[in-house]
Amino acid sequence: MSRSKQARNRRGFITAAIIAIVAGALLYLMARPLICTCGRVELWHGALDSGNSQHIADWYSLSHIIHGFLFYAVARLLMRRQPMGPRLALAVAIESAWEILENSPIIIDRYRTATIALGYSGDTILNSMSDIGMMTLGFLFAARAPTAVTVLAAVAMELIALYVIRDNLTLNILMLGWPIEAIKTWQSAL
């Protein structure tokens, strides 16, 4: 890698970190709680209850890893000549923008009315930062793994989440955009 490409790569990684920090600051300014209002910090929260999106990781963390797979594919396609750092910075910017939008009243209300997340109150800052981290892990995995392995991993994560919690990235997108009452009823039966 040339010296200028190394410098762009390093700047990209630094930019990605700065974007994540700014996202955390914006979430703070939006009055999002730093940690779960229950007063605990859990590494894994597997229950489907008000603790979702409040701790470090939960079943929805799988969706954020898949975001990383998808963002890597898009960045590779759009930024073919760029090193990994600028590509990651773009992915972190997109994921950070989603975390800010996801915690806006319009999306929180949409989750409450269109999905099974009836008591959803948004993410904690800890969870949002973890979601950005999960996306980054997915991005870096996709950058190193063969495409077939990445696709199989995404399919496996979608199927596992579907089986365990009757929800996944695909259903989440569907239900946010075009809610289907039969799916909501099926999901609520868990």
C-alpha positions as CSV (number, residue, x, y, z in Angstrom):
1,M,0.0,0.0,0.0
2,S,1.4,3.4,-1.0
3,R,2.2,6.0,1.7
4,S,-0.7,8.2,0.5
5,K,-3.1,5.3,0.6
6,Q,-1.9,4.4,4.1
7,A,-2.5,8.0,5.2
8,R,-6.1,7.9,3.7
9,N,-6.7,4.6,5.4
10,R,-5.6,5.9,8.8
11,R,-7.6,9.1,8.4
12,G,-10.6,7.0,7.5
13,F,-10.4,4.9,10.7
14,I,-9.9,8.1,12.7
15,T,-12.9,9.7,11.0
16,A,-15.0,6.6,11.7
17,A,-14.2,6.9,15.4
18,I,-15.0,10.6,15.5
19,I,-18.3,10.0,13.7
20,A,-19.3,7.4,16.4
21,I,-18.3,9.8,19.2
22,V,-20.3,12.6,17.6
23,A,-23.3,10.3,17.3
24,G,-23.0,9.5,21.0
25,A,-22.9,13.2,21.8
26,L,-26.0,13.9,19.7
27,L,-27.8,11.0,21.4
28,Y,-26.9,12.6,24.7
29,L,-28.2,16.0,23.5
30,M,-31.4,14.2,22.5
31,A,-31.7,13.2,26.2
32,R,-31.3,9.5,25.6
33,P,-30.4,7.7,28.8
34,L,-26.7,6.6,29.1
35,I,-27.6,3.2,30.5
36,C,-30.8,1.2,31.3
37,T,-33.0,3.1,33.6
38,C,-33.2,-0.1,35.6
39,G,-29.7,0.8,36.9
40,R,-27.9,-2.3,35.5
41,V,-25.6,-2.9,32.6
42,E,-25.9,-6.3,31.1
43,L,-23.5,-7.8,28.5
44,W,-26.4,-9.8,27.0
45,H,-30.1,-9.3,27.4
46,G,-31.9,-12.2,25.8
47,A,-35.4,-11.6,27.1
48,L,-38.1,-9.9,24.9
49,D,-39.1,-7.2,27.3
50,S,-38.4,-3.5,28.2
51,G,-34.7,-4.4,28.5
52,N,-34.3,-4.7,24.7
53,S,-32.1,-2.0,23.3
54,Q,-31.1,-0.9,26.8
55,H,-28.0,-3.0,27.3
56,I,-24.8,-3.9,25.4
57,A,-26.2,-6.7,23.3
58,D,-29.5,-8.4,22.6
59,W,-31.1,-10.4,19.8
60,Y,-31.3,-7.3,17.6
61,S,-27.5,-7.0,17.7
62,L,-27.5,-9.6,15.0
63,S,-29.3,-7.1,12.7
64,H,-26.5,-4.6,13.2
65,I,-23.9,-7.2,12.3
66,I,-25.8,-7.8,9.1
67,H,-25.9,-4.0,8.5
68,G,-22.1,-4.2,8.5
69,F,-22.1,-7.0,5.9
70,L,-24.4,-4.9,3.7
71,F,-22.5,-1.6,4.2
72,Y,-19.3,-3.4,3.3
73,A,-20.8,-4.6,0.1
74,V,-22.1,-1.1,-0.8
75,A,-18.8,0.6,0.2
76,R,-16.8,-1.9,-1.8
77,L,-19.0,-1.2,-4.8
78,L,-19.0,2.6,-4.5
79,M,-15.5,3.1,-3.2
80,R,-13.5,0.5,-5.0
81,R,-10.3,2.5,-5.2
82,Q,-10.5,3.6,-1.5
83,P,-8.7,1.7,1.3
84,M,-10.7,0.2,4.1
85,G,-10.6,3.2,6.4
86,P,-12.7,5.6,4.3
87,R,-15.1,2.7,3.5
88,L,-15.6,2.1,7.2
89,A,-16.1,5.8,7.8
90,L,-19.0,5.8,5.3
91,A,-20.5,2.7,7.0
92,V,-20.2,4.3,10.5
93,A,-21.8,7.5,9.2
94,I,-24.8,5.6,7.9
95,E,-25.1,3.4,11.0
96,S,-24.8,6.5,13.2
97,A,-27.4,8.4,11.2
98,W,-29.7,5.4,11.7
99,E,-29.1,5.3,15.4
100,I,-30.0,9.0,15.7
101,L,-33.1,8.6,13.5
102,E,-34.1,5.4,15.3
103,N,-34.2,7.3,18.6
104,S,-36.3,10.2,17.2
105,P,-39.9,10.4,18.3
106,I,-41.2,9.6,14.8
107,I,-39.4,6.2,14.6
108,I,-40.0,5.3,18.2
109,D,-43.8,5.9,17.7
110,R,-43.6,3.9,14.4
111,Y,-42.0,1.0,16.2
112,R,-44.8,1.1,18.9
113,T,-47.6,1.2,16.4
114,A,-46.4,-1.0,13.5
115,T,-44.3,-3.7,15.2
116,I,-44.3,-6.0,18.2
117,A,-42.2,-3.5,20.1
118,L,-45.2,-2.1,21.9
119,G,-43.3,-0.7,24.9
120,Y,-40.3,0.5,22.9
121,S,-38.9,3.7,24.3
122,G,-35.7,4.0,22.2
123,D,-32.1,2.9,22.8
124,T,-29.8,3.8,25.5
125,I,-26.6,5.5,24.4
126,L,-24.7,2.4,25.5
127,N,-26.9,0.2,23.2
128,S,-26.6,2.6,20.3
129,M,-22.8,2.7,20.6
130,S,-22.8,-1.1,20.8
131,D,-25.0,-1.2,17.7
132,I,-22.4,0.9,15.9
133,G,-19.7,-1.5,17.2
134,M,-21.7,-4.5,16.1
135,M,-22.0,-3.0,12.6
136,T,-18.3,-2.4,12.6
137,L,-17.6,-6.0,13.5
138,G,-19.9,-7.2,10.7
139,F,-18.1,-4.8,8.3
140,L,-14.7,-6.0,9.2
141,F,-15.8,-9.6,9.1
142,A,-17.2,-9.1,5.5
143,A,-13.9,-7.4,4.5
144,R,-11.9,-10.6,5.5
145,A,-14.3,-13.5,4.9
146,P,-15.2,-15.0,1.5
147,T,-18.5,-13.6,0.2
148,A,-20.2,-17.0,0.4
149,V,-19.3,-17.2,4.1
150,T,-20.6,-13.7,4.8
151,V,-23.9,-14.5,3.0
152,L,-24.3,-17.8,4.9
153,A,-23.6,-16.0,8.2
154,A,-26.2,-13.4,7.4
155,V,-28.8,-16.1,6.5
156,A,-28.0,-18.0,9.6
157,M,-28.3,-15.0,11.8
158,E,-31.7,-14.1,10.2
159,L,-33.0,-17.6,10.7
160,I,-31.8,-17.8,14.3
161,A,-33.4,-14.5,15.2
162,L,-36.6,-15.6,13.4
163,Y,-36.7,-18.8,15.3
164,V,-35.9,-17.4,18.7
165,I,-37.7,-14.1,18.8
166,R,-39.9,-14.2,15.6
167,D,-38.2,-11.1,14.4
168,N,-35.1,-10.2,12.3
169,L,-33.7,-7.5,10.0
170,T,-36.0,-8.5,7.1
171,L,-39.2,-8.5,9.2
172,N,-38.1,-5.3,10.9
173,I,-37.8,-3.5,7.6
174,L,-41.0,-5.0,6.3
175,M,-43.0,-4.1,9.4
176,L,-41.6,-0.5,9.6
177,G,-42.4,0.1,6.0
178,W,-45.5,-2.0,5.3
179,P,-47.0,-3.4,8.5
180,I,-48.9,-6.7,8.0
181,E,-51.3,-7.5,10.8
182,A,-50.9,-11.3,10.3
183,I,-47.2,-11.0,10.9
184,K,-47.7,-8.8,13.9
185,T,-50.2,-11.3,15.3
186,W,-47.8,-14.2,14.7
187,Q,-44.9,-12.3,16.3
188,S,-47.0,-11.4,19.4
189,A,-47.9,-15.0,20.0
190,L,-44.4,-15.7,21.3
